Amino acid sequence: MKTTPSELVAAEIRAELARRRMSQTDLADKLGVSRPWVARRISAAGGTTAITVDDIDRIARALEVAIEQLVSPIDEQRLRQGAKEQTA
């Protein structure tokens, strides 16, 4: 099963939270939203709401990271897929 760009970004956000030892509740507090709002977008079980560019921007600002850091896994996946297609 192919991982979607939204899932890749959500996984990177979860990884950043783990690196900072922050919970989804901590992030929600920084964003001024509810914990379920965060969970619906970044849940490891597959969020029920696709994360938008605006959401990524808000989260990046709250975490004080560049947006590129949160979306870089998308580029990495594309590079891996391109390499697989070239060898096939």
C-alpha positions in Angstrom: 0.0 0.0 0.0 1.3 3.4 -1.0 1.8 6.0 1.7 0.1 9.3 0.9 1.8 12.7 1.2 -0.5 13.6 4.1 0.5 10.4 6.0 4.2 11.2 5.4 3.8 14.8 6.8 1.8 13.5 9.7 4.5 11.0 10.5 7.2 13.7 10.4 5.1 15.9 12.7 4.8 13.0 15.2 8.5 12.5 14.9 9.2 16.1 15.7 6.9 16.0 18.7 8.7 12.9 19.9 12.1 14.6 19.5 10.8 17.5 21.6 9.0 15.2 24.1 5.8 17.0 23.3 2.4 15.5 23.3 -0.5 16.1 20.9 -2.1 18.1 23.8 1.0 20.3 24.0 0.8 21.0 20.3 -2.9 21.7 20.5 -2.3 24.2 23.3 0.4 26.0 21.2 -2.0 26.1 18.3 -5.0 27.1 20.3 -7.0 24.1 19.1 -8.4 21.0 20.7 -6.4 17.8 21.0 -8.9 16.0 18.8 -8.2 18.6 16.1 -4.6 17.6 16.2 -5.3 13.9 16.4 -7.6 14.0 13.4 -4.7 15.3 11.3 -1.7 13.4 12.6 -2.9 10.2 14.1 -0.7 7.2 13.4 -3.9 5.1 12.9 -4.7 7.3 9.9 -6.1 10.7 10.6 -9.7 11.3 9.6 -8.9 14.7 8.2 -6.3 15.2 5.6 -3.7 17.7 6.7 -3.8 20.9 4.6 -1.0 23.3 3.6 -2.5 25.8 6.0 -2.4 23.2 8.8 1.2 22.4 8.0 2.1 26.1 8.1 0.4 26.6 11.5 2.1 23.5 12.9 5.5 24.5 11.6 5.2 27.9 13.2 4.1 26.4 16.5 7.1 24.0 16.4 9.4 26.8 15.2 10.6 24.7 12.3 10.7 25.3 8.5 7.8 23.9 6.6 10.3 22.2 4.4 11.4 20.0 7.4 7.8 18.7 7.7 7.3 18.0 4.0 10.8 16.7 3.1 9.7 13.0 3.5 7.4 13.6 0.5 10.5 14.4 -1.7 12.4 11.5 -0.2 9.6 9.1 -1.1 9.5 10.4 -4.7 13.2 10.0 -5.1 13.0 6.4 -3.9 10.1 5.7 -6.2 12.0 7.2 -9.2 15.0 5.1 -8.4 12.8 1.9 -8.3 11.2 2.9 -11.6 14.6 3.3 -13.3 15.8 -0.1 -12.1 12.6 -1.9 -13.1 
